[in-house]
Amino acid sequence: MIVVTGATGHVGGELVRRLAAAGEPVRAMTRRPAEARLPQGVQTVYGDAEDPASLEAAFTGASGAFLMSAQGVGTAPGPTHDLALAEAAARAGLRRVVKLSVLDAGAGSDVIARWHATAETAVTDPSRTWSWTLLRPGRFMSNALQWAGRLRAGDEVSMPFADRPAASIDPADLAEIAARALTTDEHAGATHELSGPQSLTPVEELSILADVLDRDLHARPLPPEVARAGMERYGFPPEVVDAIMQRTLDSDRGADVLPAAAKLLGRPARTFAEWAQAHAEAFGG
């Protein structure tokens, strides 16, 4: 049995579907199991990182797990959700664990790097008896789904950092790599830094989406100070806002196309156009 945490998320949902299609027993963990729309045969269970009893029930009897957390950086003294998931998995005696992390989690000294380094250490600690794999992607292509509401209502999207390029990756490619790591020993002890096959700005992604949807779409770039104010209004801690702004404006990390995904997949990673075609319906296409 393989437990997939974040089973209704962009990566987790793709992973559940892939494992189920391959005939692997899957237990999909989510805080809202009644709302989950997952393939027939998948065991859907309630699990919340702040509810230890739910984690014990979710991991009992499993042999492997995909671990991820949506807990916001800086919302607690540390990544308490990641630590709780790792401890529950350890108590269950799992043999394989795949951790979804972020690019550069093992480097740097800002609050984002420290947070994710602590989360990774909970999985890679030598006292663990499992074989582990770390996946460190940059930006997801599915981030573009945040435009969906605006594009169902009109043709213009307001976007911060509109000209900042990134080599976004399709969550389906991440799921395929995670599935292999969970069902074979080929990735034991490996850390994979992953990107998609193209470095594109959000404006360029919107242009590709316009071609796919056959619509005339427009970007309205927002200045950095508006992006900062938006994060502050949303409740991001000041240290986190500073780190995001520095990473975005003063660094081009994440813009390079990395070779690992294509090598691990045995084929080219999917392009943004391919992702957009597969998700056109979300934008009203």
SERO-4910 file (N, C-alpha, C, O; in steps of 0.05 Angstrom, whole numbers):
BEGIN
 pado doro    nc1    nc2    nc3   cac1   cac2   cac3    cc1    cc2    cc3    oc1    oc2    oc3
  Met    A     17    -24      0      0      0      0     17     25      0     36     27     16
  Ile    A     11     44    -18     26     69    -19      7     91    -10    -15     94    -21
  Val    A     16    107      9      0    130     18      9    155      3     33    160      0
  Val    A    -10    169     -7     -4    195    -21    -17    217     -5    -41    219     -3
  Thr    A      0    234      7    -10    257     21    -15    280      1     -3    279    -21
  Gly    A    -32    299      8    -38    319    -12    -51    307    -36    -46    316    -59
  Ala    A    -68    287    -32    -78    271    -54    -96    285    -73   -102    275    -95
  Thr    A   -107    308    -66   -124    323    -84   -109    347    -96   -121    364   -110
  Gly    A    -83    349    -91    -68    371   -102    -58    366   -130    -64    345   -142
  His    A    -44    385   -142    -36    383   -169    -17    359   -174    -20    345   -194
  Val    A      2    355   -156     20    332   -160      8    307   -148      8    286   -160
  Gly    A     -3    309   -124    -15    285   -110    -37    273   -126    -38    248   -128
  Gly    A    -54    289   -138    -76    278   -154    -66    263   -178    -77    242   -185
  Glu    A    -46    274   -192    -34    260   -215    -21    234   -206    -23    214   -220
  Leu    A     -8    235   -183      5    210   -173    -15    189   -166    -11    165   -173
  Val    A    -36    196   -153    -57    176   -146    -67    163   -171    -70    138   -173
  Arg    A    -74    179   -192    -84    168   -216    -64    149   -230    -71    129   -241
  Arg    A    -39    158   -230    -18    141   -243    -14    115   -229    -13     94   -242
  Leu    A    -12    115   -203     -8     91   -187    -33     72   -190    -29     48   -194
  Ala    A    -56     84   -189    -81     67   -192    -82     54   -219    -89     31   -222
  Ala    A    -75     69   -240    -75     58   -267    -55     36   -271    -59     18   -287
  Ala    A    -34     36   -255    -13     16   -256    -20     -8   -239     -5    -28   -238
  Gly    A    -43     -7   -225    -51    -30   -208    -39    -30   -180    -41    -50   -166
  Glu    A    -27     -7   -172    -15     -6   -145    -37      1   -125    -53     19   -130
  Pro    A    -37    -13   -102    -56     -5    -81    -49     23    -71    -26     29    -63
  Val    A    -69     41    -71    -64     69    -64    -83     77    -41   -107     71    -42
  Arg    A    -72     91    -22    -88    104     -1    -84    134     -3    -63    144      2
  Ala    A   -105    148    -11   -104    177    -16   -112    191     10   -134    189     19
  Met    A    -93    207     21    -99    221     46   -106    250     40    -91    264     25
  Thr    A   -127    259     51   -137    287     47   -152    296     72   -163    279     86
  Arg    A   -153    322     76   -169    332     98   -198    333     92   -215    335    110
  Arg    A   -205    330     66   -234    331     58   -240    307     40   -245    310     16
  Pro    A   -241    283     51   -245    259     35   -272    259     21   -275    247     -1
  Ala    A   -292    271     33   -319    271     20   -319    287     -6   -336    282    -23
  Glu    A   -300    306     -9   -299    322    -33   -280    311    -54   -279    321    -77
  Ala    A   -265    290    -47   -245    280    -66   -258    265    -89   -278    251    -86
  Arg    A   -248    269   -113   -257    256   -137   -234    240   -149   -219    250   -166
  Leu    A   -231    216   -139   -208    199   -146   -217    174   -160   -240    166   -158
  Pro    A   -198    160   -173   -206    136   -188   -218    114   -171   -213    112   -147
  Gln    A   -235     99   -183   -247     76   -170   -226     57   -160   -206     52   -174
  Gly    A   -229     47   -136   -210     28   -124   -190     41   -106   -176     28    -91
  Val    A   -187     68   -107   -169     82    -90   -182     85    -62   -205     93    -60
  Gln    A   -167     79    -42   -177     81    -14   -172    110     -5   -150    119     -3
  Thr    A   -194    125     -1   -192    153      8   -196    155     38   -216    145     48
  Val    A   -177    168     52   -178    169     81   -174    198     90   -160    214     76
  Tyr    A   -185    204    113   -180    230    125   -153    230    138   -145    211    151
  Gly    A   -139    252    134   -113    256    148   -106    285    150   -109    300    130
  Asp    A    -97    294    173    -90    321    178    -65    322    195    -63    309    215
  Ala    A    -45    337    186    -20    338    200    -22    348    228     -4    344    245
  Glu    A    -44    362    234    -49    371    262    -66    352    278    -74    359    300
  Asp    A    -71    329    267    -88    309    281    -72    282    281    -74    266    262
  Pro    A    -55    278    301    -37    255    302    -52    228    298    -41    210    285
  Ala    A    -75    225    310    -90    200    308    -97    194    279    -97    171    270
  Ser    A   -104    215    264   -111    211    235    -87    202    219    -90    186    201
  Leu    A    -63    212    226    -39    204    212    -32    175    218    -24    160    200
  Glu    A    -35    167    243    -30    139    250    -48    120    234    -38    100    224
  Ala    A    -73    127    232    -92    110    217    -85    110    187    -87     89    174
  Ala    A    -77    133    176    -71    135    148    -47    119    140    -46    108    118
  Phe    A    -26    118    157     -1    105    150      1     76    158     17     61    148
  Thr    A    -16     67    176    -15     39    185    -19     19    162    -38     21    146
  Gly    A      0      1    160     -2    -20    140     10    -13    113     10    -29     94
  Ala    A     20     12    110     31     21     85     61     13     83     74      8    103
  Ser    A     70     11     58     98      5     53    114     29     42    138     30     44
  Gly    A     99     48     31    112     72     20     94     96     22     70     93     26
  Ala    A    106    120     19     89    144     21    102    167      5    126    169      2
  Phe    A     84    183     -6     92    208    -19     85    230      1     61    233      8
  Leu    A    105    245     10    100    265     30    103    293     19    122    299      6
  Met    A     82    309     24     83    337     17     66    353     36     47    342     48
  Ser    A     72    378     39     56    395     57     52    422     43     69    433     31
  Ala    A     27    433     47     21    459     37     23    480     59     14    503     55
  Gln    A     34    473     82     37    492    104     54    515     94     76    511     84
  Gly    A     45    539     98     59    563     89     85    568    105     85    565    129
  Val    A    106    574     91    131    581    104    127    604    123    116    625    115
  Gly    A    136    601    148    134    623    167    108    624    183    105    641    200
  Thr    A     90    606    177     64    606    192     67    592    219     48    592    235
  Ala    A     90    580    224     96    567    249    126    569    253    140    578    235
  Pro    A    136    563    277    165    565    282    182    547    263    205    553    258
  Gly    A    169    527    252    183    509    233    162    494    218    138    498    222
  Pro    A    171    475    200    152    460    184    139    437    200    145    414    196
  Thr    A    121    445    218    109    425    236     94    404    222     93    381    231
  His    A     81    410    199     66    390    184     85    369    172     79    345    174
  Asp    A    107    378    160    126    360    149    137    341    170    140    317    166
  Leu    A    144    353    193    155    337    215    135    316    225    142    293    231
  Ala    A    110    324    227     89    306    237     85    283    217     82    260    225
  Leu    A     85    289    191     82    268    171    105    248    172    101    224    170
  Ala    A    130    259    174    153    241    175    153    223    199    160    200    198
  Glu    A    145    234    222    144    218    246    123    197    244    128    174    253
  Ala    A    100    203    234     79    183    231     88    161    211     82    137    216
  Ala    A    101    169    190    111    149    171    132    131    183    132    107    178
  Ala    A    149    143    200    169    127    213    157    107    233    166     83    234
  Arg    A    137    115    248    124     97    266    111     74    252    108     52    263
  Ala    A    102     79    227     88     58    212    108     38    199     99     18    188
  Gly    A    134     44    200    154     26    189    155     25    159    159      4    147
  Leu    A    151     48    146    151     48    116    179     41    105    199     45    118
  Arg    A    178     30     81    203     22     68    213     43     48    237     45     44
  Arg    A    195     58     36    203     78     16    187    104     22    163    104     28
  Val    A    201    127     20    189    153     23    199    171      1    223    174     -3
  Val    A    181    185    -12    188    206    -32    178    232    -21    154    235    -14
  Lys    A    196    251    -18    189    278     -7    188    298    -29    208    302    -44
  Leu    A    166    312    -32    164    335    -50    175    360    -36    162    369    -17
  Ser    A    197    370    -46    209    393    -34    209    416    -54    191    417    -71
  Val    A    228    434    -53    230    456    -72    259    460    -81    277    451    -68
  Leu    A    262    472   -104    288    478   -115    304    494    -94    294    513    -83
  Asp    A    329    486    -91    348    499    -72    341    496    -43    349    512    -26
  Ala    A    325    475    -36    319    471     -8    344    465      8    345    471     32
  Gly    A    364    454     -4    388    447     10    409    468     10    432    464     19
  Ala    A    403    492     -1    423    513     -3    410    540      6    386    543      5
  Gly    A    427    558     13    417    585     20    412    587     50    413    568     65
  Ser    A    407    612     58    404    617     87    379    633     94    375    640    117
  Asp    A    362    638     74    338    654     80    317    636     93    321    611     95
  Val    A    295    647    101    275    632    116    263    609     99    256    589    110
  Ile    A    261    613     73    250    592     56    269    568     55    261    545     58
  Ala    A    295    574     51    315    552     51    316    537     77    317    513     78
  Arg    A    316    552     99    317    539    125    293    522    130    296    499    141
  Trp    A    270    531    123    245    516    128    246    490    113    241    469    125
  His    A    252    490     87    252    466     71    275    448     77    273    423     75
  Ala    A    298    459     86    320    442     94    313    425    119    319    402    121
  Thr    A    299    438    137    289    424    161    269    402    153    270    380    164
  Ala    A    251    408    135    232    388    126    245    364    112    238    341    116
  Glu    A    266    370     96    280    348     83    295    331    103    295    306    100
  Thr    A    307    344    123    323    328    143    305    309    158    315    288    166
  Ala    A    280    315    161    262    297    175    259    271    159    252    250    171
  Val    A    264    272    133    262    248    116    289    234    113    290    210    112
  Thr    A    310    250    110    337    239    104    353    232    129    376    222    126
  Asp    A    343    238    152    358    232    177    368    203    177    352    185    171
  Pro    A    394    199    183    405    171    182    391    152    200    393    127    196
  Ser    A    376    161    220    362    143    238    338    130    224    327    110    234
  Arg    A    329    142    202    306    130    188    314    104    175    336    100    166
  Thr    A    295     85    175    301     59    164    292     55    135    295     34    123
  Trp    A    279     76    124    269     74     97    290     83     77    310     95     84
  Ser    A    285     77     51    299     90     30    284    114     21    259    113     18
  Trp    A    298    137     17    285    162     12    293    173    -16    314    166    -26
  Thr    A    275    190    -26    281    205    -51    270    233    -47    248    237    -38
  Leu    A    286    253    -55    277    281    -53    273    291    -81    290    288    -99
  Leu    A    250    304    -86    244    317   -111    243    347   -106    228    357    -89
  Arg    A    260    361   -121    262    390   -117    255    405   -143    273    412   -158
  Pro    A    230    409   -149    222    424   -173    222    454   -168    222    463   -145
  Gly    A    223    469   -190    219    497   -188    189    504   -192    172    491   -179
  Arg    A    183    523   -208    155    531   -212    139    510   -226    149    496   -244
  Phe    A    114    507   -218     96    488   -231     81    502   -254     73    525   -252
  Met    A     77    488   -276     60    498   -297     31    503   -287     18    521   -296
  Ser    A     23    487   -268     -5    490   -258     -9    515   -242    -31    522   -235
  Asn    A     13    531   -236      9    557   -224     -9    575   -242    -22    593   -232
  Ala    A     -8    569   -268    -25    585   -286    -55    582   -281    -71    598   -290
  Leu    A    -62    561   -266    -91    557   -260   -102    580   -243   -126    584   -242
  Gln    A    -84    595   -231    -94    619   -215   -106    640   -234   -120    658   -224
  Trp    A   -101    638   -260   -113    656   -279   -141    647   -288   -155    663   -300
  Ala    A   -148    623   -281   -172    611   -293   -197    628   -288   -213    632   -306
  Gly    A   -201    636   -263   -225    652   -257   -227    677   -273   -249    684   -283
  Arg    A   -205    691   -275   -205    716   -291   -210    711   -320   -225    726   -333
  Leu    A   -199    689   -331   -202    683   -359   -230    672   -366   -239    674   -389
  Arg    A   -243    661   -347   -271    653   -352   -290    677   -353   -311    676   -364
  Ala    A   -280    699   -341   -297    723   -340   -288    745   -360   -303    763   -366
  Gly    A   -263    743   -370   -253    763   -388   -227    754   -401   -220    731   -401
  Asp    A   -213    773   -413   -189    767   -429   -164    779   -418   -143    778   -431
  Glu    A   -164    790   -394   -141    803   -383   -133    791   -356   -151    784   -340
  Val    A   -107    787   -352    -97    776   -327    -77    795   -315    -58    803   -328
  Ser    A    -81    803   -290    -61    819   -275    -41    799   -264    -48    779   -251
  Met    A    -15    805   -268      5    786   -258     30    800   -247     41    818   -260
  Pro    A     39    791   -224     64    801   -213     88    787   -227     84    765   -237
  Phe    A    110    800   -227    135    787   -237    130    776   -266    139    755   -273
  Ala    A    116    792   -282    107    783   -308    130    776   -327    126    759   -345
  Asp    A    153    788   -323    175    784   -342    197    767   -329    220    766   -340
  Arg    A    191    754   -307    211    738   -294    209    709   -305    189    696   -300
  Pro    A    230    699   -319    228    672   -331    232    650   -311    245    653   -291
  Ala    A    220    627   -317    223    603   -301    219    579   -320    203    580   -338
  Ala    A    233    558   -314    230    533   -330    210    515   -315    217    496   -302
  Ser    A    184    523   -318    163    509   -303    161    480   -311    167    472   -334
  Ile    A    152    463   -293    149    435   -297    120    426   -295    105    437   -278
  Asp    A    112    407   -311     85    396   -310     82    378   -285     99    360   -282
  Pro    A     63    382   -268     59    364   -245     56    335   -253     64    317   -237
  Ala    A     46    329   -277     43    302   -285     71    289   -289     74    265   -284
  Asp    A     91    304   -298    118    293   -300    129    288   -272    143    267   -268
  Leu    A    124    306   -253    133    301   -226    121    275   -215    134    259   -202
  Ala    A     95    272   -220     81    248   -211     93    223   -223     95    202   -209
  Glu    A    100    224   -248    112    200   -261    138    193   -248    144    169   -244
  Ile    A    154    213   -243    180    208   -229    176    197   -201    189    178   -192
  Ala    A    157    209   -187    151    200   -160    141    171   -159    148    156   -142
  Ala    A    124    164   -179    114    137   -180    136    117   -183    136     95   -171
  Arg    A    156    123   -200    178    105   -204    195    102   -178    204     80   -171
  Ala    A    198    125   -165    214    124   -140    200    108   -118    212     97   -100
  Leu    A    173    108   -119    158     93    -99    154     64   -105    148     48    -87
  Thr    A    159     56   -129    154     28   -137    179     13   -145    178    -11   -152
  Thr    A    202     26   -146    228     13   -152    249     24   -132    244     43   -117
  Asp    A    272     11   -133    295     21   -116    314     38   -131    336     44   -122
  Glu    A    307     46   -156    325     60   -173    333     88   -163    353     99   -170
  His    A    315    100   -146    320    127   -138    326    129   -108    325    151    -96
  Ala    A    333    107    -96    339    107    -67    363    125    -61    384    123    -73
  Gly    A    358    144    -42    380    162    -34    386    184    -54    406    197    -52
  Ala    A    368    188    -74    373    208    -95    359    234    -89    337    235    -78
  Thr    A    372    256    -96    359    283    -96    358    293   -124    379    297   -137
  His    A    334    298   -134    331    306   -162    321    335   -163    300    342   -153
  Glu    A    337    352   -176    329    380   -181    316    380   -209    329    371   -228
  Leu    A    292    390   -211    275    385   -235    264    411   -246    256    429   -232
  Ser    A    263    411   -273    250    433   -287    236    422   -312    239    399   -319
  Gly    A    221    440   -324    210    434   -350    229    440   -373    252    446   -367
  Pro    A    221    437   -398    239    439   -420    243    467   -432    259    470   -451
  Gln    A    229    487   -421    231    514   -432    231    534   -410    219    531   -389
  Ser    A    246    556   -414    246    578   -395    227    599   -407    233    611   -427
  Leu    A    205    605   -393    185    623   -402    177    643   -380    177    636   -357
  Thr    A    170    667   -389    159    686   -370    129    681   -368    117    668   -385
  Pro    A    116    691   -347     86    688   -345     73    701   -370     52    690   -379
  Val    A     83    723   -380     71    735   -404     73    716   -428     54    713   -443
  Glu    A     96    702   -430     99    683   -452     80    659   -448     69    648   -468
  Glu    A     77    650   -423     58    628   -418     30    636   -426     15    620   -437
  Leu    A     22    661   -419     -5    670   -426     -8    671   -456    -30    665   -466
  Ser    A     12    678   -470     11    679   -500      7    651   -511     -9    647   -530
  Ile    A     21    631   -499     17    603   -508    -11    594   -502    -24    581   -518
  Leu    A    -21    601   -478    -48    594   -471    -68    606   -490    -89    594   -497
  Ala    A    -63    631   -498    -81    644   -517    -82    629   -543   -104    626   -555
  Asp    A    -60    619   -553    -60    603   -577    -76    577   -574    -91    569   -592
  Val    A    -72    564   -551    -86    539   -546   -117    544   -545   -132    528   -555
  Leu    A   -125    566   -532   -153    572   -529   -165    587   -553   -189    590   -555
  Asp    A   -147    595   -571   -156    611   -594   -170    636   -585   -192    642   -594
  Arg    A   -157    650   -566   -169    675   -555   -147    697   -555   -123    691   -556
  Asp    A   -156    721   -554   -138    744   -552   -135    752   -523   -152    767   -512
  Leu    A   -115    742   -510   -111    747   -481    -90    768   -477    -71    771   -493
  His    A    -93    782   -455    -75    805   -449    -65    802   -420    -79    795   -402
  Ala    A    -39    809   -416    -27    810   -390    -26    839   -380    -20    857   -396
  Arg    A    -32    843   -355    -28    870   -343     -7    867   -320    -14    860   -298
  Pro    A     18    872   -327     39    868   -307     35    886   -283     27    910   -285
  Leu    A     41    876   -259     39    891   -235     67    898   -225     85    881   -227
  Pro    A     72    922   -216     99    930   -206    106    915   -180     88    906   -166
  Pro    A    131    912   -175    140    897   -151    127    906   -125    121    890   -108
  Glu    A    123    932   -122    112    942    -97     83    933    -93     74    929    -71
  Val    A     69    929   -115     41    919   -113     42    889   -106     25    880    -90
  Ala    A     61    874   -117     64    846   -110     70    843    -80     59    826    -66
  Arg    A     89    860    -70     96    859    -42     72    865    -24     67    851     -5
  Ala    A     57    886    -31     34    894    -15     13    872    -15      0    867      5
  Gly    A     10    858    -37    -10    836    -39     -2    813    -20    -19    802     -6
  Met    A     24    806    -19     32    785     -1     29    793     28     22    777     45
  Glu    A     34    819     34     31    828     61      2    827     70     -5    820     92
  Arg    A    -16    835     51    -45    834     58    -54    806     62    -72    800     78
  Tyr    A    -42    787     47    -50    759     49    -40    747     75    -49    725     83
  Gly    A    -22    761     89    -13    751    115     14    738    115     22    726    134
  Phe    A     29    740     92     56    729     92     73    744    113     72    769    114
  Pro    A     89    730    129    107    743    148    127    760    133    136    753    111
  Pro    A    136    783    145    155    801    132    180    787    122    189    792    100
  Glu    A    191    769    138    216    755    130    211    738    105    229    735     88
  Val    A    187    726    103    181    710     79    177    728     55    186    721     33
  Val    A    164    750     58    160    769     36    187    778     26    191    779      1
  Asp    A    205    785     44    232    794     36    246    773     20    259    778      0
  Ala    A    244    748     29    258    726     16    246    721    -12    261    717    -31
  Ile    A    220    722    -15    208    719    -41    216    741    -60    223    735    -83
  Met    A    216    765    -51    223    788    -68    252    785    -77    259    790   -100
  Gln    A    270    778    -58    298    776    -65    303    753    -85    318    757   -104
  Arg    A    290    730    -80    293    708    -98    283    714   -126    294    705   -146
  Thr    A    261    729   -127    248    735   -153    262    757   -168    266    755   -193
  Leu    A    270    778   -155    281    802   -168    311    801   -171    322    813   -190
  Asp    A    325    789   -153    354    790   -152    368    764   -160    392    763   -160
  Ser    A    352    744   -167    364    718   -175    349    707   -199    325    711   -202
  Asp    A    364    693   -216    351    679   -238    349    649   -233    345    634   -252
  Arg    A    352    641   -208    350    612   -202    322    602   -209    302    615   -203
  Gly    A    321    580   -222    296    569   -231    290    574   -261    272    563   -272
  Ala    A    307    592   -273    303    599   -301    317    579   -319    309    577   -343
  Asp    A    337    565   -309    352    547   -326    337    521   -330    323    511   -312
  Val    A    339    510   -354    328    484   -360    348    463   -350    371    462   -358
  Leu    A    338    446   -332    355    426   -319    351    399   -334    329    394   -343
  Pro    A    372    382   -335    370    358   -351    357    334   -337    349    315   -350
  Ala    A    353    335   -311    345    312   -296    318    300   -304    315    276   -307
  Ala    A    298    317   -309    271    307   -314    270    290   -340    260    268   -339
  Ala    A    282    300   -361    282    285   -386    297    259   -383    289    238   -394
  Lys    A    319    259   -368    335    235   -363    319    215   -348    319    191   -354
  Leu    A    305    223   -327    290    205   -310    265    194   -324    258    171   -320
  Leu    A    253    211   -340    229    203   -355    235    186   -379    218    170   -388
  Gly    A    259    188   -389    266    174   -414    253    186   -438    250    173   -459
  Arg    A    245    211   -437    232    226   -458    234    255   -452    240    262   -429
  Pro    A    228    273   -471    227    302   -464    205    308   -443    184    297   -445
  Ala    A    212    325   -425    191    335   -406    169    350   -422    175    361   -443
  Arg    A    145    350   -412    123    362   -427    126    393   -428    135    405   -408
  Thr    A    119    404   -450    120    433   -454     96    446   -441     76    433   -434
  Phe    A     98    473   -438     75    488   -428     51    486   -447     28    485   -438
  Ala    A     56    485   -473     34    483   -492     20    456   -488     -5    455   -490
  Glu    A     34    435   -483     22    409   -478      5    410   -452    -17    399   -451
  Trp    A     17    422   -432      2    424   -407    -24    441   -411    -46    433   -402
  Ala    A    -22    463   -426    -45    481   -430    -66    466   -446    -90    469   -441
  Gln    A    -58    450   -466    -78    435   -482    -93    416   -464   -117    412   -467
  Ala    A    -78    403   -446    -91    383   -428   -110    395   -408   -128    382   -398
  His    A   -106    421   -402   -122    434   -381   -138    458   -392   -147    475   -377
  Ala    A   -143    458   -418   -157    480   -431   -185    484   -419   -195    506   -417
  Glu    A   -198    462   -411   -225    464   -401   -227    481   -375   -247    494   -370
  Ala    A   -205    481   -359   -205    497   -335   -207    527   -341   -216    542   -324
  Phe    A   -199    535   -365   -199    563   -372   -223    570   -389   -225    592   -400
  Gly    A   -241    551   -392   -265    556   -408   -261    548   -437   -278    555   -454
  Gly    A   -239    534   -442   -233    526   -470   -246    500   -478   -243    491   -500
***
